[in-house]
Amino acid sequence: MGRKVVCLTVVAFLLTLAMTSCGGDGSVTLTFNQTSSDCATASQSAGAIQCNDGVLTFEGSVLTPNPCYYLTANLDVMNKSDIVIVISAMPALLGQDAYCVECVGQMAFSGEVSPVGSCSRSVSIVYNGDTIAEYED
């Protein structure tokens, strides 16, 4: 029986969260996509954040114990102006005959938060308790 190598490729999440400081109805939408999963080429997790016309866009990659993980994201709003995007990695459920590559994994991601109104905010991306990207206008 041959070995199967299992790696996740794309996992997308759409979360709508209430936020009283933004938009006409007080809600914002977090759109989050895991864009790839492979053996790591980077030595640390990193990200980037931009804000244009009331839309925050972000991207980056995080390191995991192996490539057989999937990412989720949550949005925390503090002080009605500080936004924290918290990224978590969870082990993927593998089938009985599936195996995972033995290497440190690197999961790429991208997403956006909209509408945020003014770009005059403090925004952070946090993974495993570490801030991997910051934006402040």
N, C-alpha and C positions, 0 to 999 in steps of 0.2 A: 504494500500500500504506500503510495507516494505522499510526500509532505506537501501541505498546502501553505502558502504564505498569504497571510491575511493582513491587509492594511486598509484603513478607512480612507476614502478619498474626499467626499463632500458630505457635510452634515449642516443643515440650515435650520435656524430657529428664528421665529418671529414672536416677539413678546411686546405686549402693549401694557404700559404701566402708567398709573395716575401720577401727575406731577402738577401741582397747583401754580407753579411759577411760569409756566410756558403755555403758548398757544391759546386759541380761542376757547377750546373746551377743556384746557388744563391737562391734556395728555400728550405723551411723547411715545414714539415707537422705536424700539431697539431692534435692528435687523442684524443678525450675526451669522456668518458663514465660515465653516472650516473649509479651507480651499485646497489643502493637501496634507498628506501624512507620509513621512519617509524617514530614513535614517538621517540623523543630524549632520549638517555641515557647519552649523554655527556653534559657538562655544557658550552662548548664553541666550536667554529669552530677551526679545526686544520688540518695540512697536513704535508707531508714529500716529499722530492725531492732527487733523486739520479741521478748520471751521470756515465754511463759506455759505453766505446767504441763509443762515439759520440752520444749517445741516452740519453735524459733526460727522466726519468720516475717519475711520481708523483702520490700520492693518498692522501685521507683525507676525511673529512666530514664537512659540514656546517649546521648551524642551520637556520631554516626558520619559519615563523609564524605558519605553520601547514604542514603536510606531502604532501599536494596536490600542490606541486610546481615541476617545472623541472629546470634543470641547463643547462646553456650554458657557453662556455669558449671562450675567445679571446686571441690572442697572441700579445703582444706589444714588440717591439725590440727597445732599446734605446742605443745610443752610439755604435752601432754595436757589443756590447759584453754583455749588460745587457738584460735579458729576463724577462718579467713580464707576468704571466698567470693570466688573470682577469676572475674570475668566477662570474656569475650573476644568480640570482634565479628569475623565473617568475611564476606567478600563473597558474596552469593548468586549461584548459577550461573543466568545468564539464557539463555533460548533465542535462536536466531538472529534472530528478528524482534522481540525484546523490548528495550525501552529503560527506563532508570531516570529518574525525576524529578531534575532538577538543583537540589538544595537540600541543606542540612545535614540529616542524618537524626536522628531521635530515636526510640530503641527503649525501650519500657516493658517492665518485667519484674516478676515476683513469684515467690515460692517459700517453701520451708520446709526446715528441717533437723530431723530427729527420729529417735529420742529423744536428747536431749542430757543427760538427767539433770537436774542442778541448773542453774539459770539464772545461777549465779555463774561467769560466763565472760566473756572478752573476745572480741568478735566484730567483724570488719571486712568490708566489701565493697570490693574493689579492682577498678578498671577502668583500663587503660592505665597501670598503675603508680601511680595516685593512689587514695587512700582516699576513697570517696564516702559512706560511712556507717560509724558505729561504735556499739557497744553495750557497756556494761560495767555489771555489777550489783554 
